[in-house]
Amino acid sequence: MFKFKYIGLFLVILIFGILFIPKIIDRVQTNSIVKNERSQTAEPLQYIVLNGEAKKVPEFTFLNQDSLFISNEDFINKVYVVEFFFTSCPSICPIMNKNMKKIEAQFGSRSDFGIASFTIDPTHDTPSVLKEYAESYDVFSQNWHFLTGDKEKIYALANQGFNIFASVNPRVEGGFEHQGYFALIDKKGNIRSRTDQFNNPIVYYMGLDQEHVEIQEVDLLIEDIKKLLKE
């Protein structure tokens, strides 16, 4: 009885080895193991289509850290990245802007690239506060604008314009909560992204570091910025 069980187990192991081990070895040798399920690319990058039309950045006008009015028109003919943050954020914002600095290091000297960082705490984050914040990160790009203004307009831009969640929440540390996403915008004001393994647009790029992931999404974003700059 036991002898037949062992024979059956041996046959199962043998069949598994014949069928699957060569495939596993081949994938390792050809480096075809998936590192990140969101790392699939599309040529060109996808548009975010709603109601049959490519989704564009809504019109906006806010003050930057130099007390200058900056609008979406200032980013026309520029590829740019958008984030929502606040200067007193004790959690995800420092990580997001550490990664945004990587992006600035790559493209900050280009006249056809920019960054728009919208504060979700405009009452505290005045232009002078944003100026000090920018200096603390050694921001050198003339096109990295830290933007503040009417609170309702900023929240409408985040939640309806970009569908990136932001809200006041006194129960969480810092008093605000928001998603740590970066949005990628092309030179014509369209939101663009690569696709996932199911060929769906990822829409936004995670601005945070992910554990146990070899290729971070900020690295994918840098690759995709290069693509849009060539368009």
HUVEN-V848295 format. One record per backbone hydrogen bond with DSSP energy under -0.5 kcal/mol. CO is the residue of the C=O (numbers start at 1). NH is the residue of the N-H. If there is no record, write none. Layout:
CO/NH ; CO/NH
This chain:
1/5 ; 2/6 ; 3/7 ; 4/8 ; 5/9 ; 6/10 ; 7/11 ; 8/12 ; 9/13 ; 10/14 ; 11/15 ; 12/16 ; 13/17 ; 14/18 ; 15/19 ; 16/20 ; 16/21 ; 17/21 ; 17/22 ; 20/24 ; 21/25 ; 22/26 ; 23/27 ; 24/28 ; 25/29 ; 26/30 ; 27/32 ; 28/31 ; 36/39 ; 37/197 ; 42/44 ; 46/193 ; 47/49 ; 48/50 ; 48/55 ; 50/53 ; 53/50 ; 55/191 ; 60/72 ; 62/70 ; 63/148 ; 64/67 ; 68/64 ; 70/62 ; 71/74 ; 72/75 ; 73/76 ; 75/78 ; 79/114 ; 80/185 ; 81/116 ; 82/183 ; 83/118 ; 85/120 ; 86/89 ; 92/96 ; 93/97 ; 94/98 ; 95/99 ; 96/100 ; 97/101 ; 98/102 ; 99/103 ; 100/104 ; 101/105 ; 102/106 ; 103/107 ; 104/108 ; 107/110 ; 110/113 ; 112/79 ; 114/81 ; 115/117 ; 115/145 ; 116/83 ; 116/118 ; 117/119 ; 117/147 ; 118/85 ; 121/124 ; 121/125 ; 124/126 ; 126/130 ; 127/131 ; 128/132 ; 129/133 ; 130/134 ; 131/135 ; 132/136 ; 133/137 ; 134/137 ; 134/139 ; 135/138 ; 141/144 ; 143/115 ; 143/145 ; 144/146 ; 145/117 ; 145/147 ; 147/119 ; 148/63 ; 150/154 ; 151/155 ; 152/156 ; 153/157 ; 154/158 ; 155/159 ; 156/160 ; 156/161 ; 157/162 ; 158/163 ; 158/164 ; 163/165 ; 165/179 ; 167/177 ; 169/172 ; 172/175 ; 175/169 ; 177/167 ; 179/181 ; 180/207 ; 182/205 ; 183/82 ; 184/192 ; 185/80 ; 186/189 ; 187/77 ; 189/57 ; 190/186 ; 191/48 ; 192/184 ; 193/46 ; 194/202 ; 196/199 ; 200/196 ; 202/204 ; 205/182 ; 210/213 ; 212/214 ; 214/216 ; 216/219 ; 216/220 ; 217/221 ; 218/222 ; 219/223 ; 220/224 ; 221/225 ; 222/226 ; 223/227 ; 224/228 ; 225/229 ; 226/230 ; 227/230 ; 227/231 ; 228/231
